[in-house]
Amino acid sequence: MKILKTRVAVSNHSNEVKSQGKKLSFVPTMGALHQGHISLVTLAKKNSDHVIASIYVNPTQFGPNEDFDSYPRDIQNDLDLLEKAGCNAVFIPDEKEIYPEGKPESKNIVKENADILCGKSRPQFFHGIWLVVSRFFEIVQPDMALFGEKDFQQLQIIRNMAEEEGFNIEIIGAPIIREADGLAMSSRNKYLTEEERKIAPKLYEELKHIAEKILHRESVEHAISEAKGKLTNVGFDVDYLELRDSESLKLLNEYNPKARLFAAAMLGKTRLIDNIPI
Ligand code: AMP
């Protein structure tokens, strides 16, 4: 596996791959990799001839009081996992490769859906994501890029970004990979205490309960408020628990075939997010 550290090295590498007529895929990550990330590499390998991953903890998507400094970093383990998964190259840039002009203010870039769900409590988040992913797309110039449905809102905003900025890149969404007890894998799960780790799968359990009730045509509002109560009782501080359209992300108050449940909650110091289709 090639390790690439500069924009020029990546650009040369991807030009070479594409000049051989190969399909190039791209998997951006923030490192501290787990099987959720690796599933994207595996899917990328199935759909293309050459996979480039990236590891970069992007400062513009973190708020001033968020966990940029403490975000887990474990490069050696990441490289081992990527290599084992058959990834062909990994881009590990430092800040000046991505933001040569200095770290920009990322505000008001995303016009749609940046201030709902995760964007409500993290106002800078999707603007930072839009900015960094578009920079990566410019540098890597892949034929396709893969993103997890774990970050479903991010996936939809990136689809909009690719269209609006005219990137000819296919955006592929991949299913959420979970621990055996249902907890969605996340680099941030490392923050959970032993006690919290036992409670954490209840978020997914409650999503499934709500989905069942909605399918039985029970009141969406009632199902959600009951689940919120249960989550609060076991120690979650629920940020949002909402039924939305999976394409437009518009709020729904009754079942439709594109309905999807979205949740975010703090458990101690850890922010957990999850979502399921109905
Ligand atoms: P991150 O390193 O958290 O920025 O995630 C990088 C990519 O991996 C994003 O496209 C995420 O949606 C995806 N991802 C993270 N966790 C999971 C998971 N449990 N299942 C599937 N994809 C995931």
Residues whose N, C-alpha, C, O or C-beta is under 5 A from the ligand:
A	BS01	AMP	P28 T29 M30 G31 G36 H37 L146 F147 G148 E149 K150 D151 A174 P175 I176 I177 A184 M185 S186
